[in-house]
Amino acid sequence: MRRRISMLCAAAGLAAAAFVAASPAQAGYHLIRWQDSGFCQIWDESIPTTPWPAGYHRASASVPTFVDALMMKDSALKAGHCSW
């Protein structure tokens, strides 16, 4: 009986791991650009609030990692779309 419970727990654990691995990745970061200064900032989409103050607009599509967002910001700086 104990062995069956252990096998059941192991199977449930493997099923849960497979479910997590198969679920689609959520995009997590994008650039916002402040309208008054032109400064671009990486915004974490998991933050449940909006940036403050409200003088900004979304300047890029979503990317999955912070490193991807950092590379996107670097490209925007080099192209002159954002200021330092």
C-alpha positions in Angstrom: 0.0 0.0 0.0 2.8 2.4 0.9 4.5 1.7 -2.4 1.4 2.6 -4.4 1.0 5.9 -2.5 4.7 6.7 -3.3 4.2 5.9 -7.0 1.0 8.0 -7.1 2.8 11.0 -5.5 5.7 10.6 -8.0 3.3 10.4 -10.9 1.5 13.5 -9.7 4.8 15.4 -9.3 5.8 14.4 -12.9 2.4 15.5 -14.3 2.7 18.8 -12.5 6.2 19.4 -13.8 5.1 18.6 -17.3 2.1 21.0 -17.1 4.3 23.8 -15.9 6.9 23.1 -18.7 4.2 23.0 -21.3 2.4 26.2 -20.4 3.3 29.2 -22.6 5.8 31.7 -21.3 4.5 35.1 -20.3 6.1 38.2 -21.6 7.4 40.2 -18.8 9.1 43.5 -19.8 8.7 46.4 -22.1 10.1 49.9 -22.5 8.3 53.0 -21.5 9.4 56.5 -22.7 8.8 59.6 -20.6 7.3 62.3 -22.8 8.9 65.3 -21.1 12.5 64.1 -21.0 12.7 61.3 -23.6 14.2 59.0 -21.0 13.4 55.3 -21.5 12.8 52.9 -18.7 12.4 49.1 -18.6 8.9 48.3 -17.1 8.2 45.0 -15.4 4.7 43.9 -16.4 4.3 41.9 -13.2 4.0 45.1 -11.2 0.3 45.6 -10.7 0.3 49.4 -10.9 1.1 51.9 -13.7 4.2 54.1 -13.7 4.0 57.4 -11.9 3.7 60.2 -13.0 1.5 59.6 -15.9 3.5 61.4 -18.6 4.8 58.3 -20.4 3.9 56.0 -23.3 4.7 52.4 -24.1 7.7 52.4 -26.5 8.2 48.7 -27.3 6.6 45.3 -27.5 6.8 42.9 -24.6 9.9 40.7 -24.3 10.2 37.7 -21.9 13.4 38.6 -20.0 15.0 41.6 -18.4 18.2 41.0 -20.5 16.1 41.1 -23.7 14.6 44.4 -22.5 18.1 45.8 -21.7 19.3 44.9 -25.2 16.2 46.6 -26.6 16.9 49.8 -24.5 20.5 49.8 -25.6 19.4 49.7 -29.3 16.9 52.5 -28.7 19.6 54.6 -27.1 22.0 54.0 -30.0 19.3 54.9 -32.5 18.5 58.1 -30.7 14.9 57.0 -29.8 15.7 57.4 -26.1 17.8 59.9 -24.1 20.2 59.2 -21.3 
